[in-house]
Amino acid sequence: MYTADTAAHHDHAHGAPRGIMRWLTSTNHKDIGTLYLWFSLFMFFFAGALAMLIRAELFQPGLQLFQPAVFNQLTTMHGLIMIFGAIMPSLVGFANWQVPLMIGASDMAFPRLNNWSFWLLPAAGLLLIATFFVPGGAIAGGWTMYPPLYIQGGVAYDMSILAIHILGISSIMGAINIIVTILNLRAPGMTLMKMPLFVWTWLITAFLLVAVMPVLACAITMLLTDRHFGTHFFDAAGGGDAVMFQHLFWFFGHPEVYIMILPAFGIVSTIIPTFARKPLFGYVSMVYAVASIAFLSFIVWAHHMFTTGMPVGGQLFFMYTTMLIAIPTGVKVFNWVATLWRGSITFETPMLFALAFVFLFTIGGFSGLVLSLVPVDIQLQDTYYVVAHFHYVLFSGSAMAIMGGIYYWLPKWTGHMYDETLGKIHFWLTAIAFNITFFPMHFLGLAGMPRRIPDYALQFADFNMISSLGGFLLGASQLLFLYTVIKCVRGGAPAGNKPWDGADTLEWTQTSPPPYHSFVTPPQIKLVRGRSHANAR
Amino acid sequence: MQTHAEHDVYYVPPPSIWPLVGSVALLVLASGFVMLLHKIAAGPYVMALGIGILLVMLFGWFSTVIRESLAGKYSDQVDTSFRWGMVWFIFSEVLFFAGFFGALFYARILAVPWLADAQMLWPGFTAAWPTAGPGVKTVLTPVDAWGLPALNTLILLSSGATVTWAHWGLQKGRQFQLKLGLALTIILGALFISLQIHEYGEAAFTIRDGIYGATFYMLTGFHGFHVMLGAAMLTVIFLRALAGHFTPGRHFAFEAVAWYWHFVDVIWLMLFVFVYWL
């Protein structure tokens, strides 16, 4: 257990400013974390609404509601906004709230830069959403932005390139802030190998962000110059190669996948020990597993491109490296299970989400392993099997870990307990509706249904209807999530400093909600019953 | 183990308007750029407005930081944060250039030879570097590495030496050496940029001339832009040196800009070898 020997709390010269300026000009990691979380929730519902439209179109074969061009806009924007608007910002929101609290820091290392990282998001979001209203409509070439399609589009394509540039600036600055905070602002006594695992996952994630966002920036800059300034980077007539874009994009894109899952691992690794009332099993191996996954993420990118064409040696290399990822990921899954072993487990809402994560993410991981096999991938490329796979890792992986994390820390953030009954209903609805929506997609993909089409052959009709019904239920269930969160923010049973008796990280030594400025003087960290290897005898 | 008394309170700045101003600036700038690309008359003006707001933001934000620094609000721990921050920023810049170098190597080593192999598609095209590609009918005459580029290498390397000499002066409390070294560095930087512009004017090919033109101008252009940025930063540091802001013990702003300048220097060496010479 972490115990904080806190000195008497004294206020900074500035408390919480009143009114709208508190949010616009904030330099407080908690306020900025809250902004990130609300922004991502809004974007989650926006992109979720697009998903509802997609499922409505696919409810039956034949063109129902949208022309193919509009349908392509829906899938593209759903993907882009969920990734850059919902999942990533919400994880940064967690980092903002939790990293300083968990390492005993007074705030982030660069509080003003932190605020800029946030306020760039609405600017980029505005540019991105505005593309629906320009001539030609929103971008429709898929979130991966492949040329030559992406080079041929209209105004929306330029707007999205610049929006992604702004998002990139935000991500890089945010990541630098997180790295520096973790490296430089840990309380005395909190050595690297005593940090909570959530902090470790974010340190490594932030490193990935700083390393790959610039490569994305460079790739989309080349798209922009190919579009307007006559370059031939992706045009064979000028000696360029459209495949080069795919290499650059996936050099970013694959680490990006881990950017979205590693902090989720961190959240789950925090929740499971709490409700199993046991220290995390194999802390050190967890740290090394996360680092190995991050390293491997740089050398697997072309497994997204097996059908694009590459030498057999390249296919083999990327197949084997991809399979290697299963090893550190397996270490993590086994450690979570071993943490549960002989624990005094209770099943509060966060724990339900965490357990569902372990189960469902593993399914997504296995379908990923299936896709890593070159011959199988050539069969399954661009089918619904792939859609099923990445929703198992992104929704039942990242998004459900995020929801679990929200329920876990809401009492700390708001000072109120959430409604446990509503939380559990939300969990079961989500978990069941998710599987109804996405499990049939495996069958659709194996049977050959291509993705990104508004119409399909008749033999796919039944599974699509089941999937759409599940999708509508999944969407509706999230309204219950919104209601439960708002209800908790507005009031509820007092949470007390530490509502979870098994929790042992530093934030629980603070009041709920924590003071506006916590740990103004760094606490002394004493590890009584630790998660660190030194104490785990 | 340290006790509380040994720890300064980490400085958390009060609320600030500048981040929001910066976001508005980038939104206006991006919107103006989109308008410009699509030939909407207001485009350049909107862009200019965005750049104006951005400059106001940079001035306001850095003024605040400088004031706080002079007021002694930054403990050693804050100083360490700045150092780490700059290191990771330069790391991200390295990756940015790595992407463009990756494009160069990919095109030269893989894409162009593959195109030459596809005789059915491009009869008569042979893989040679530099090339404008099979579909662009220009004969490429590359810039001779041992002309202006070699001179520019000498200039930029010398500027790296002068900025280090200025740093030695600063560390030993010789303010004149600091100011002279900085002035020389800025002059050499300006000379480099002028020669680059001259080289662009003389070059027998444009950015539209196939993959060679594209990679050449993209790499040298982004590098030149970074040199300009570095020179602007050096100018601010020079003005601050004139105002006597730096002491031998405390001058991270100087060091950050010097690191950045050396980074730009190293990128140039890569450019010289892989873009101009080999």
Interface residues (C-beta under 8 A of the other chain):
Chain A: A7 H12 A13 H14 P17 M21 R22 L24 T25 S26 T27 N28 A105 S106 D107 A109 F110 P111 R112 L113 N115 W116 F118 W119 L120 P122 A123 L126 L127 V155 D158 M159 L162 A163 H165 I166 I169 I172 A175 I176 N177 I179 V180 L183 N184 L185 P188 G189 V210 A211 V212 M213 P214 V215 A217 C218 A219 T221 M222 T225 R227 H228 F229 G230 T231 H232 F233 D235 A236 A237 G238 G239 G240 D241 V243 M244 H247 L248 F251 H517 V520 T521 P522 Q524
Chain B: M1 Q2 H4 H7 V9 Y10 V12 P13 P14 P15 S16 I17 W18 P19 L20 G22 S23 V24 L26 L27 A30 S31 F33 V34 L37 H38 W61 Q77 T80 S81 W84 G85 W88 F89 F91 S92 E93 L95 F96 A98 G99 F100 G102 A103 Y106 A107 L110 A111 V112 W114 L115 L121 T131 A132 G133 P134 G135 V136 T206 I207 R208 D209 G210 I211 Y212 G213 A214 T215 Y217 M218
